[in-house]
Amino acid sequence: AHQPAILDCTRLVRMDFAAASQLFSSLTPLIQSGRIIELANANHFIAALCHVMGFQDLIRILPRKN
């Protein structure tokens, strides 16, 4: 019910391609329905992976400040 839907990635250290694909395929119905998905506090590795996989066009990625 929240807009945007925020996924807190503070404790997320790493994610491989298979896990990222599975995560975003499960988020696809929400994105297609007009929901905004936001990855908050993503480390630079997670942000780079999402960028390489082309997810930056589908979701907001807010990297950590530190």
C-alpha positions in Angstrom: 0.0 0.0 0.0 3.0 2.3 0.3 4.1 4.5 -2.6 7.0 4.0 -3.1 7.5 0.5 -1.9 10.9 0.6 -0.2 13.2 -2.4 0.2 15.8 -1.6 2.8 19.2 -3.0 1.6 21.2 -1.9 4.7 22.1 -5.5 5.6 22.4 -6.8 2.0 26.0 -7.5 1.4 25.9 -9.1 -2.1 23.6 -10.6 -4.6 24.4 -12.8 -7.6 22.8 -12.7 -11.0 20.4 -15.5 -10.3 19.1 -14.0 -7.1 18.7 -10.5 -8.8 16.8 -12.0 -11.7 14.5 -13.9 -9.3 13.9 -10.8 -7.2 13.1 -8.6 -10.1 10.9 -11.1 -11.8 8.8 -11.3 -8.6 8.7 -7.5 -8.6 7.6 -7.2 -12.2 3.8 -7.4 -11.6 4.1 -4.6 -9.1 6.1 -2.5 -11.5 3.7 -3.1 -14.3 0.8 -2.1 -12.1 2.4 1.3 -11.6 4.0 0.8 -8.2 7.4 2.5 -7.7 10.0 0.2 -6.2 13.0 1.7 -4.3 16.1 0.0 -3.1 17.3 2.1 -0.2 20.8 2.0 1.3 22.1 -0.3 -1.5 25.9 -0.8 -1.4 27.8 0.1 -4.5 28.1 -3.5 -5.6 24.3 -4.0 -5.5 23.8 -0.7 -7.3 26.4 -1.7 -10.0 24.7 -5.1 -10.4 21.3 -3.5 -10.9 22.8 -1.1 -13.4 24.5 -3.8 -15.4 21.3 -5.9 -15.5 19.3 -2.8 -16.7 17.1 -2.5 -13.6 17.8 1.2 -13.1 15.1 2.0 -15.6 12.5 0.0 -13.6 13.3 0.9 -10.0 14.9 3.6 -8.0 18.3 2.7 -6.6 19.5 4.8 -3.6 23.1 4.0 -2.8 24.5 4.2 0.7 26.1 7.5 1.7 29.2 5.8 3.2 
